[in-house]
Amino acid sequence: MAVFGFAPFHIWGLTLVSLTLLFLRLVGVSRWDRPGRAGFWTGLLFGLGWFSASCFWIASAFIERGPEFIPMIPPLVGGLAVLLSLFWGVAGAMTARQAGLRRKGLVFMAAFTLAELARGHVLSGFPWNMAAYAFEPGGAMSQSSSLFGVYGLTMVMYGLAALIGMVVLTRNWRPVVTALGALTLMASFGSVRLSNAVQDVHPGVVLRLVAVPFRQSEKINPETSLGIVNAYLGVSVEPGIEAVTHLVWPEGAVNGFATEDEALLRYMGQQLAQRTDTPPVWLMNSLRREIGPDRDGTPKTRYYNSAVAITFDTDGIPAIAGSNDKKKLVPFGEFIPGGELVENIGARLVSTAIASISPAPEKRVSEFPGLPPISPQICYEVIFPGLTPNGSLQAQAILNQSNDAWFGGTIGPAQHAAIARYRAIEEGMPLIRSAANGVSGVFDSYGRAERVLTGKRVGQLDTVLPVSIGQTVEMTRVNAVLALLNLGLLLLSITGMLGPKGRLNST
């Protein structure tokens, strides 16, 4: 039931009710002989349902890759759900062991918020479908994430669930007044923020996003992949291209080392030169290889997944103007966790046939021609709050090129788009999103877009680039404060300094 709170449904009340039922269950098992064990299994099984029902679409990637990959679904997809649920099991055990309803409520909020922070960072992290994502991005309720991020908004959801649970158990209506007050305050803040939204755009920037629907199994098939690339080329140069300054293709539009495909680059240059005297900058995605010394000094070839900017002169001659490598890689999709030890027992990569891709040493802000400083976050990277660098060169926009064709017609692409839009709200900067078979569009600093491409039909979208309104707060610091706050609540409870009524003991 909780999954209907996430994209594409966003019935957030169902998610809140589900979390309330979880709290009530944990209160109930706290009366058992072994409340810690009962709470652990309650949290783990609830989490197993949550992650299985909301992340089942990951199995589509293995199906698209081919029949030999289907046996990997139970251990990897099922194992992921179990691994994520373990965090919830620990939080459930902590909650069930507490004495007093108010203390249970505080520990429920603190323990599950810490569980979400942990699963977003431990073992590279997978912060997918946190409770905050039940609020549709771009709406009034989502705007509070500009103040305390999705982890803070998730903490609010757990706090609200605990308050509603207290009303159910005590018939005391004061907690529900607190809950309604919090919801009203969030809605009011969001409404005021949206009513005062900045509408300015970067002058002289016109983006063209391109959509061509395809199945990933067709894309990795040499007999059909060329037709898909040709379809992208045809849509890219349709009338109106003379006014476009930047042509944006998604990840997956071209296989492999696109920047080394001289025939492709030359052909695109010729097509653009025939239609406009000012060819646009082509933002695409490509694998990149680099040869450097290994630890023992021997030459080693490393591969990187990169966002690339390509320029053309008036004759259509291409040149690589910049690139930005991916740092957060997909386990078993782009690299094998455990390295050669796991590879030797037969584990294979799902999304690429080459050796494991290497992560970028750090995320960088790029200065692609004709654009303000931009933070490329390739596919999966955009789900991580606070990944946008905060250095001397400040990003003014996020570029998210993604290949959602791996997940077919499931709810996965809609969830990915909704999560990406929250990065725009948190960072206070527009999001340029180009997703193969997913939701593409340019979203403003509030997570909104006038028009989007759904990826279900061939098409293109010409649009402007809104200006950045700047961060309200730095998300990495906010997340650190949230971690310390909730850890403090847990320590006070565990040490007995937090009384059953949720107050500090006088001793």
C-alpha positions in Angstrom: 0.0 0.0 0.0 2.9 2.4 0.8 4.2 2.1 -2.7 1.2 4.0 -4.1 2.7 7.1 -2.5 5.6 7.0 -4.9 5.7 8.1 -8.6 3.7 7.9 -10.7 0.9 7.8 -8.2 1.9 10.1 -5.3 -1.0 9.2 -3.0 1.2 10.3 -0.1 -1.6 9.6 2.5 -1.3 5.9 1.9 2.4 6.0 2.7 1.7 7.9 5.9 -1.0 5.5 6.9 1.4 2.5 6.2 4.1 4.0 8.4 1.6 4.6 11.1 0.6 0.9 11.0 4.3 0.0 11.2 4.6 2.1 14.4 1.5 0.5 15.9 2.9 -2.9 15.2 6.2 -2.1 16.8 4.3 -0.8 19.9 2.4 -4.1 20.0 5.4 -6.4 19.8 7.1 -4.4 22.5 5.0 -6.3 25.0 6.4 -9.6 23.9 9.0 -11.6 25.8 11.8 -10.6 23.4 10.7 -7.2 22.1 14.1 -6.5 20.4 13.9 -9.7 18.3 10.2 -9.1 17.5 10.9 -5.5 16.5 13.8 -6.5 14.3 11.6 -9.0 12.3 8.8 -6.5 12.1 11.0 -3.8 10.7 12.8 -6.2 8.4 9.6 -7.8 6.9 7.9 -4.4 6.5 11.1 -3.2 4.7 11.2 -6.3 2.6 7.7 -5.6 1.4 8.5 -1.9 0.8 11.6 -2.5 -1.2 10.3 -5.6 -3.1 7.1 -3.8 -4.2 8.8 -0.5 -5.1 12.1 -1.8 -6.7 10.9 -5.0 -8.5 11.5 -3.2 -11.8 15.3 -3.7 -11.3 14.7 -7.3 -12.5 13.8 -5.8 -16.0 17.4 -5.0 -16.5 18.4 -8.6 -16.3 15.6 -9.7 -18.6 16.6 -7.1 -21.2 20.2 -8.2 -21.0 19.4 -11.8 -22.1 18.2 -15.2 -20.8 21.6 -16.0 -19.3 21.2 -13.1 -16.9 17.7 -14.1 -15.6 19.1 -16.6 -12.9 20.9 -13.6 -11.4 17.5 -11.9 -10.5 16.8 -13.8 -7.2 20.2 -13.4 -5.5 20.9 -9.9 -6.7 17.4 -8.2 -6.8 16.1 -10.2 -3.8 19.4 -9.8 -2.0 19.2 -6.0 -2.5 15.8 -5.9 -0.9 17.0 -8.0 2.1 20.1 -5.8 2.5 18.1 -2.6 2.5 15.6 -4.1 4.9 18.3 -5.0 7.4 18.6 -1.3 8.2 14.9 -1.1 9.0 15.1 -4.3 11.1 17.7 -2.6 13.4 15.5 0.5 13.6 12.5 -1.7 14.5 14.4 -3.5 17.2 15.5 -0.1 18.8 11.9 1.1 18.7 10.3 -2.0 20.2 12.8 -2.1 23.1 11.8 1.4 24.4 9.5 2.0 27.4 6.7 4.5 27.2 4.7 5.6 24.2 6.3 9.0 23.7 9.8 7.6 23.9 8.8 4.9 21.4 7.6 7.7 19.1 10.8 9.7 19.4 13.0 6.6 18.9 10.8 5.4 16.0 11.5 8.8 14.2 15.2 8.9 15.1 16.0 5.2 14.4 14.3 5.0 11.0 15.7 8.4 9.9 19.2 7.1 10.8 18.4 3.9 8.9 17.6 5.9 5.8 20.8 7.9 6.2 22.7 4.7 6.6 21.3 2.9 3.5 22.0 6.1 1.5 25.7 5.9 2.3 26.8 2.4 3.4 28.4 0.2 0.7 28.1 3.0 -1.9 24.5 3.6 -0.8 21.0 3.3 -2.4 18.8 6.1 -1.2 15.8 5.1 -3.4 12.1 5.6 -2.4 12.5 7.3 1.0 9.3 8.3 2.5 9.8 12.0 1.5 9.4 11.0 -2.2 5.7 10.4 -1.6 5.2 14.1 -2.0 5.1 15.0 -5.7 8.1 17.1 -6.6 7.2 20.6 -7.7 4.2 20.7 -5.4 3.8 22.8 -2.3 4.7 19.9 0.1 8.0 19.1 -1.6 9.4 22.7 -1.2 10.3 22.0 2.4 13.2 19.9 1.1 14.9 23.2 0.1 15.3 23.8 3.9 16.2 20.4 5.3 16.5 18.0 2.3 14.8 14.7 1.6 16.3 13.1 4.7 14.7 15.9 6.8 11.4 15.5 5.0 11.6 11.8 5.6 12.2 12.4 9.3 9.0 14.5 9.3 7.1 11.7 7.7 8.2 9.2 10.5 7.4 11.8 13.1 3.9 12.3 11.7 3.3 8.6 11.6 4.3 8.3 15.3 2.0 11.2 16.3 -1.0 9.6 14.4 -0.2 6.3 16.1 -0.3 7.9 19.5 -3.8 9.3 18.8 -5.0 5.8 17.8 -3.7 4.3 21.0 -4.5 7.0 23.5 -7.6 8.7 22.0 -5.8 12.0 23.0 -6.2 14.4 20.1 -3.4 16.7 21.0 -0.8 14.8 18.8 -3.1 15.1 15.8 -3.2 18.8 16.2 0.6 18.8 16.2 0.6 16.7 13.0 -2.0 18.8 11.2 -0.1 21.9 12.3 3.2 20.5 10.8 1.4 19.6 7.5 -0.3 23.0 7.3 3.0 24.8 7.9 4.8 22.8 5.2 2.0 23.4 2.7 1.9 27.2 3.5 5.7 27.5 3.2 5.6 25.7 -0.2 2.6 27.7 -1.5 4.3 31.0 -0.6 7.6 29.8 -2.1 5.9 28.9 -5.4 3.9 32.1 -5.6 7.1 34.1 -5.3 9.0 31.8 -7.8 11.7 33.4 -9.9 10.9 33.1 -13.6 14.1 34.4 -15.2 16.0 32.4 -17.9 19.5 32.3 -19.2 19.6 34.5 -22.3 20.7 32.9 -25.5 20.3 29.3 -24.4 17.8 27.0 -26.2 18.0 23.3 -25.5 16.6 20.5 -27.7 15.8 17.3 -25.9 15.3 14.2 -28.1 13.2 11.1 -27.4 13.2 7.8 -29.3 11.4 4.9 -27.7 13.3 1.6 -27.7 13.8 -1.6 -25.7 17.2 -2.1 -24.3 17.4 -5.5 -25.8 17.1 -3.8 -29.2 19.8 -1.3 -28.3 22.4 -3.9 -27.4 21.6 -5.9 -30.6 23.9 -4.8 -33.4 21.2 -5.6 -36.0 18.7 -3.1 -34.5 20.9 -0.5 -32.6 22.0 1.4 -35.8 18.3 2.1 -36.6 17.8 3.6 -33.2 20.8 5.9 -33.6 19.5 6.9 -37.0 16.2 7.8 -35.5 17.9 10.0 -32.9 19.8 11.7 -35.7 16.7 12.3 -37.8 14.7 13.8 -34.9 17.7 16.0 -33.8 17.9 17.9 -37.1 14.2 18.5 -37.6 13.1 22.1 -38.4 13.8 24.6 -35.7 17.4 23.4 -35.2 18.7 26.7 -36.4 17.5 28.3 -33.2 18.9 25.6 -30.9 22.1 26.2 -29.0 22.5 22.8 -27.3 21.3 19.4 -28.5 20.9 16.9 -25.6 20.9 13.2 -26.0 20.3 10.7 -23.2 22.6 8.0 -21.9 22.2 4.9 -24.0 21.3 6.7 -27.3 24.7 5.5 -28.6 26.5 2.3 -27.5 30.1 2.2 -26.3 32.8 4.7 -27.3 30.7 7.2 -29.1 33.4 9.9 -29.1 35.7 7.5 -31.0 33.1 6.8 -33.7 34.4 9.2 -36.3 31.7 8.3 -38.8 28.9 9.2 -36.4 30.5 12.5 -35.4 31.2 13.4 -39.0 27.7 12.5 -40.1 26.1 14.6 -37.4 28.3 17.5 -38.3 27.3 17.2 -42.0 23.6 17.1 -41.1 23.9 20.1 -38.8 26.0 22.1 -41.3 23.3 21.6 -44.0 20.6 23.1 -41.8 22.2 25.9 -39.8 25.1 28.2 -39.9 25.5 28.0 -36.1 25.6 24.3 -35.2 24.5 23.6 -31.6 26.7 22.0 -29.0 26.0 18.3 -28.8 25.7 17.0 -25.2 25.9 13.2 -25.3 27.0 10.3 -23.3 30.0 8.0 -24.1 32.4 5.5 -22.6 36.0 6.9 -22.4 39.2 5.0 -22.1 42.4 6.1 -20.4 45.8 4.3 -20.2 47.8 4.9 -17.0 50.1 3.1 -14.7 48.8 0.5 -12.3 50.0 0.1 -8.7 53.0 -1.8 -9.8 53.7 0.6 -12.6 52.5 -1.5 -15.5 50.2 0.2 -18.1 46.5 -0.4 -17.5 43.4 0.7 -19.5 40.7 2.2 -17.4 37.2 2.9 -18.7 34.9 5.8 -17.6 31.2 6.7 -18.2 31.3 10.3 -19.3 29.0 13.2 -20.2 30.6 14.8 -23.3 30.2 18.2 -25.0 31.0 18.2 -28.8 31.2 21.4 -30.9 31.0 21.8 -34.7 32.4 24.5 -36.9 30.4 26.0 -39.8 31.7 23.1 -42.0 30.5 20.5 -39.5 33.9 19.5 -38.3 33.5 18.0 -34.7 35.7 18.7 -31.7 35.4 17.4 -28.1 35.0 20.5 -26.0 34.8 18.8 -22.5 33.8 15.7 -20.6 32.8 14.8 -17.0 33.2 11.3 -15.6 30.7 9.4 -13.5 31.7 8.9 -9.9 28.8 6.9 -8.4 28.6 3.6 -10.3 25.9 0.9 -10.3 26.9 -2.3 -8.5 26.9 -5.2 -10.9 25.8 -2.8 -13.6 29.0 -0.9 -14.1 31.4 -2.5 -11.6 31.7 -5.8 -9.7 31.7 -5.3 -5.9 34.6 -7.2 -4.5 36.6 -6.8 -7.7 38.5 -9.7 -9.3 37.6 -12.1 -6.4 33.9 -11.9 -7.3 34.6 -11.8 -11.0 36.6 -15.1 -10.8 33.5 -16.9 -9.5 31.5 -15.9 -12.6 29.8 -12.6 -11.8 29.2 -10.5 -14.9 28.3 -6.9 -15.5 24.7 -6.3 -16.7 25.0 -2.9 -18.6 28.3 -3.4 -20.3 30.4 -6.1 -21.9 33.7 -4.6 -21.0 35.7 -4.8 -17.8 34.4 -2.9 -14.8 34.1 0.9 -15.3 36.3 3.1 -13.0 34.8 5.8 -10.9 35.9 9.4 -11.2 38.2 10.5 -8.3 35.8 13.3 -7.5 32.7 15.1 -8.9 33.6 18.2 -10.9 31.6 21.2 -12.2 32.0 21.6 -16.0 32.1 24.6 -18.2 30.6 23.4 -21.4 30.5 25.9 -24.2 27.5 28.3 -24.2 26.2 27.0 -20.8 26.6 28.3 -17.3 28.8 26.1 -15.0 27.0 22.8 -14.8 27.1 19.6 -12.7 26.7 16.5 -14.9 25.2 13.6 -12.8 24.9 10.6 -15.0 21.8 8.3 -14.5 22.0 6.8 -11.0 24.2 9.6 -9.6 21.2 12.0 -9.4 19.6 9.9 -6.6 22.3 11.0 -4.1 21.5 14.2 -2.2 24.4 16.5 -1.8 26.4 15.1 -4.8 26.6 18.5 -6.5 30.1 19.9 -5.8 30.5 23.0 -3.6 33.8 24.5 -4.7 35.2 27.7 -6.1 33.3 27.1 -9.3 29.6 27.0 -8.4 27.3 25.0 -10.5 24.2 26.8 -12.0 22.4 23.8 -13.3 22.4 19.9 -13.1 22.6 17.8 -16.2 21.1 14.3 -15.8 21.5 12.0 -18.8 20.0 8.6 -18.1 19.1 5.3 -19.8 15.8 4.2 -18.3 15.2 1.8 -21.2 16.6 -0.9 -19.0 13.4 -0.8 -17.0 10.8 -1.0 -19.8 7.2 0.0 -19.0 7.6 -0.4 -15.2 7.3 2.3 -12.5 11.1 2.6 -12.3 11.5 5.4 -14.8 8.8 7.5 -13.2 10.4 7.0 -9.8 13.8 8.0 -11.2 12.5 11.2 -12.6 10.7 12.2 -9.4 13.8 11.6 -7.4 15.9 13.6 -9.8 13.5 16.6 -9.6 14.1 16.7 -5.8 17.8 17.5 -6.5 16.6 20.7 -8.3 14.6 21.8 -5.2 17.4 20.9 -2.7 20.1 22.6 -4.8 18.0 25.6 -5.9 19.1 25.1 -9.5 17.4 23.9 -12.7 17.7 20.3 -13.8 18.2 19.3 -17.5 17.1 15.7 -17.7 17.4 13.6 -20.9 16.3 10.0 -20.2 16.0 7.2 -22.8 12.5 5.8 -22.4 12.0 7.9 -19.3 10.8 11.4 -18.4 12.9 14.2 -20.1 12.5 17.9 -19.6 14.0 21.0 -18.1 12.8 21.5 -14.5 13.2 24.8 -12.7 14.7 25.4 -9.2 11.3 24.4 -7.7 11.1 21.0 -9.5 8.5 22.1 -12.1 8.4 21.9 -15.9 5.9 23.3 -18.3 6.3 20.4 -20.8 8.1 17.0 -20.7 8.8 14.2 -23.0 7.6 10.8 -21.7 9.8 8.7 -23.9 6.8 6.7 -25.2 6.9 8.3 -28.6 9.4 9.8 -31.0 9.7 13.5 -30.5 11.8 16.5 -29.5 11.3 19.4 -27.0 12.9 22.8 -27.5 13.0 24.8 -24.3 14.9 27.5 -22.4 17.1 27.1 -19.3 15.8 28.8 -16.1 18.2 30.6 -13.8 19.5 29.1 -10.5 18.0 30.7 -7.4 20.8 29.2 -5.2 20.8 26.8 -2.3 18.9 27.7 0.8 21.3 25.6 2.8 24.2 23.2 2.0 22.7 19.7 2.0 25.8 17.9 3.2 25.8 20.0 6.3 22.1 19.5 6.8 22.4 15.8 6.5 25.3 15.8 9.1 23.1 17.8 11.5 20.2 15.4 11.0 22.5 12.5 11.7 23.8 14.0 14.9 20.4 15.1 16.1 18.8 11.7 15.7 21.9 9.9 17.0 21.6 12.1 20.1 18.0 11.1 20.6 18.9 7.4 20.4 21.8 7.8 22.9 19.6 9.6 25.4 17.1 6.8 25.1 19.6 4.0 25.4 21.4 5.5 28.4 18.1 6.1 30.2 18.3 9.9 30.1 15.2 10.1 28.0 12.2 9.1 30.1 9.2 7.1 29.1 7.2 10.2 28.4 9.9 11.5 26.0 11.4 14.0 28.4 14.8 14.3 29.9 15.0 12.6 33.4 15.7 15.1 36.2 18.6 12.9 37.3 
